[in-house]
Amino acid sequence: MHVITTDDVAEMVDYWLATPANSRLGSDFGNNANMLIPDPYNAEKANSFIKKLIKDVPVLGVLPRNAINVYMIEIDIDKTQLILEISGQTFQLNAN
Protein backbone atom coordinates (compact mmCIF):
# COMPACT_ATOMS: atom_id res chain seq x y z
CA MET A 1 0.00 0.00 0.00
CA HIS A 2 1.31 3.44 -0.94
CA VAL A 3 1.13 6.22 1.62
CA ILE A 4 0.31 9.62 0.14
CA THR A 5 2.90 12.15 1.29
CA THR A 6 2.71 15.93 1.44
CA ASP A 7 4.97 16.00 -1.63
CA ASP A 8 2.43 13.84 -3.49
CA VAL A 9 -0.37 16.22 -2.53
CA ALA A 10 1.73 19.23 -3.56
CA GLU A 11 2.32 17.64 -6.98
CA MET A 12 -1.43 17.00 -7.38
CA VAL A 13 -2.23 20.61 -6.49
CA ASP A 14 0.52 21.95 -8.77
CA TYR A 15 -0.90 19.88 -11.63
CA TRP A 16 -4.42 21.15 -10.90
CA LEU A 17 -3.20 24.76 -10.77
CA ALA A 18 -1.41 24.32 -14.11
CA THR A 19 -4.55 22.91 -15.77
CA PRO A 20 -7.15 25.52 -16.79
CA ALA A 21 -10.74 24.59 -15.95
CA ASN A 22 -12.62 22.90 -18.80
CA SER A 23 -9.42 22.24 -20.78
CA ARG A 24 -9.98 18.47 -20.80
CA LEU A 25 -12.55 17.22 -23.26
CA GLY A 26 -15.72 16.26 -21.42
CA SER A 27 -14.48 17.37 -18.01
CA ASP A 28 -14.53 20.55 -15.95
CA PHE A 29 -11.32 19.49 -14.14
CA GLY A 30 -8.88 22.28 -13.50
CA ASN A 31 -8.08 25.57 -11.92
CA ASN A 32 -10.67 28.34 -12.15
CA ALA A 33 -8.73 31.02 -10.22
CA ASN A 34 -9.62 33.65 -12.83
CA MET A 35 -13.04 33.90 -11.17
CA LEU A 36 -11.31 35.29 -8.06
CA ILE A 37 -9.37 38.07 -9.79
CA PRO A 38 -12.19 40.62 -10.28
CA ASP A 39 -13.39 40.28 -6.67
CA PRO A 40 -10.68 38.68 -4.49
CA TYR A 41 -12.44 39.54 -1.23
CA ASN A 42 -15.63 37.65 -2.14
CA ALA A 43 -15.88 34.79 0.37
CA GLU A 44 -18.55 32.99 -1.68
CA LYS A 45 -16.26 32.84 -4.73
CA ALA A 46 -13.31 31.72 -2.58
CA ASN A 47 -15.42 28.94 -1.05
CA SER A 48 -16.58 27.88 -4.53
CA PHE A 49 -12.93 27.76 -5.66
CA ILE A 50 -12.00 25.57 -2.67
CA LYS A 51 -14.98 23.25 -3.24
CA LYS A 52 -13.92 22.78 -6.88
CA LEU A 53 -10.35 22.04 -5.81
CA ILE A 54 -11.58 19.38 -3.36
CA LYS A 55 -13.89 17.91 -6.03
CA ASP A 56 -11.03 17.70 -8.53
CA VAL A 57 -8.39 16.52 -6.01
CA PRO A 58 -10.47 14.32 -3.67
CA VAL A 59 -7.58 13.47 -1.33
CA LEU A 60 -7.91 17.04 0.01
CA GLY A 61 -11.37 16.18 1.32
CA VAL A 62 -9.87 14.38 4.32
CA LEU A 63 -8.25 17.57 5.61
CA PRO A 64 -9.92 19.61 8.36
CA ARG A 65 -12.34 22.26 7.13
CA ASN A 66 -10.00 25.18 7.85
CA ALA A 67 -6.89 23.55 6.32
CA ILE A 68 -7.48 25.07 2.86
CA ASN A 69 -7.54 28.85 2.47
CA VAL A 70 -7.41 31.39 -0.33
CA TYR A 71 -6.24 34.91 0.37
CA MET A 72 -4.77 37.96 -1.32
CA ILE A 73 -1.68 39.94 -0.37
CA GLU A 74 -0.68 43.35 -1.68
CA ILE A 75 2.75 43.32 -3.28
CA ASP A 76 2.74 46.95 -4.36
CA ILE A 77 0.24 49.78 -4.64
CA ASP A 78 -1.12 48.34 -7.88
CA LYS A 79 -0.09 44.69 -7.65
CA THR A 80 -1.64 41.83 -5.71
CA GLN A 81 -1.00 38.12 -5.35
CA LEU A 82 -3.63 35.43 -4.79
CA ILE A 83 -2.39 32.66 -2.51
CA LEU A 84 -3.74 29.16 -1.98
CA GLU A 85 -2.70 27.70 1.37
CA ILE A 86 -3.12 24.01 2.16
CA SER A 87 -2.09 22.92 5.65
CA GLY A 88 0.57 25.63 5.80
CA GLN A 89 1.96 25.04 2.31
CA THR A 90 1.42 27.96 -0.08
CA PHE A 91 0.83 28.06 -3.83
CA GLN A 92 0.69 31.25 -5.92
CA LEU A 93 -2.43 31.55 -8.06
CA ASN A 94 -1.63 34.59 -10.19
CA ALA A 95 0.56 37.62 -10.61
CA ASN A 96 -1.65 40.48 -11.76
C-alpha positions as CSV (number, residue, x, y, z in Angstrom):
1,M,0.0,0.0,0.0
2,H,1.3,3.4,-0.9
3,V,1.1,6.2,1.6
4,I,0.3,9.6,0.1
5,T,2.9,12.1,1.3
6,T,2.7,15.9,1.4
7,D,5.0,16.0,-1.6
8,D,2.4,13.8,-3.5
9,V,-0.4,16.2,-2.5
10,A,1.7,19.2,-3.6
11,E,2.3,17.6,-7.0
12,M,-1.4,17.0,-7.4
13,V,-2.2,20.6,-6.5
14,D,0.5,22.0,-8.8
15,Y,-0.9,19.9,-11.6
16,W,-4.4,21.1,-10.9
17,L,-3.2,24.8,-10.8
18,A,-1.4,24.3,-14.1
19,T,-4.5,22.9,-15.8
20,P,-7.2,25.5,-16.8
21,A,-10.7,24.6,-16.0
22,N,-12.6,22.9,-18.8
23,S,-9.4,22.2,-20.8
24,R,-10.0,18.5,-20.8
25,L,-12.5,17.2,-23.3
26,G,-15.7,16.3,-21.4
27,S,-14.5,17.4,-18.0
28,D,-14.5,20.6,-16.0
29,F,-11.3,19.5,-14.1
30,G,-8.9,22.3,-13.5
31,N,-8.1,25.6,-11.9
32,N,-10.7,28.3,-12.2
33,A,-8.7,31.0,-10.2
34,N,-9.6,33.6,-12.8
35,M,-13.0,33.9,-11.2
36,L,-11.3,35.3,-8.1
37,I,-9.4,38.1,-9.8
38,P,-12.2,40.6,-10.3
39,D,-13.4,40.3,-6.7
40,P,-10.7,38.7,-4.5
41,Y,-12.4,39.5,-1.2
42,N,-15.6,37.7,-2.1
43,A,-15.9,34.8,0.4
44,E,-18.5,33.0,-1.7
45,K,-16.3,32.8,-4.7
46,A,-13.3,31.7,-2.6
47,N,-15.4,28.9,-1.1
48,S,-16.6,27.9,-4.5
49,F,-12.9,27.8,-5.7
50,I,-12.0,25.6,-2.7
51,K,-15.0,23.3,-3.2
52,K,-13.9,22.8,-6.9
53,L,-10.4,22.0,-5.8
54,I,-11.6,19.4,-3.4
55,K,-13.9,17.9,-6.0
56,D,-11.0,17.7,-8.5
57,V,-8.4,16.5,-6.0
58,P,-10.5,14.3,-3.7
59,V,-7.6,13.5,-1.3
60,L,-7.9,17.0,0.0
61,G,-11.4,16.2,1.3
62,V,-9.9,14.4,4.3
63,L,-8.3,17.6,5.6
64,P,-9.9,19.6,8.4
65,R,-12.3,22.3,7.1
66,N,-10.0,25.2,7.8
67,A,-6.9,23.6,6.3
68,I,-7.5,25.1,2.9
69,N,-7.5,28.8,2.5
70,V,-7.4,31.4,-0.3
71,Y,-6.2,34.9,0.4
72,M,-4.8,38.0,-1.3
73,I,-1.7,39.9,-0.4
74,E,-0.7,43.3,-1.7
75,I,2.7,43.3,-3.3
76,D,2.7,47.0,-4.4
77,I,0.2,49.8,-4.6
78,D,-1.1,48.3,-7.9
79,K,-0.1,44.7,-7.7
80,T,-1.6,41.8,-5.7
81,Q,-1.0,38.1,-5.4
82,L,-3.6,35.4,-4.8
83,I,-2.4,32.7,-2.5
84,L,-3.7,29.2,-2.0
85,E,-2.7,27.7,1.4
86,I,-3.1,24.0,2.2
87,S,-2.1,22.9,5.6
88,G,0.6,25.6,5.8
89,Q,2.0,25.0,2.3
90,T,1.4,28.0,-0.1
91,F,0.8,28.1,-3.8
92,Q,0.7,31.3,-5.9
93,L,-2.4,31.5,-8.1
94,N,-1.6,34.6,-10.2
95,A,0.6,37.6,-10.6
96,N,-1.6,40.5,-11.8
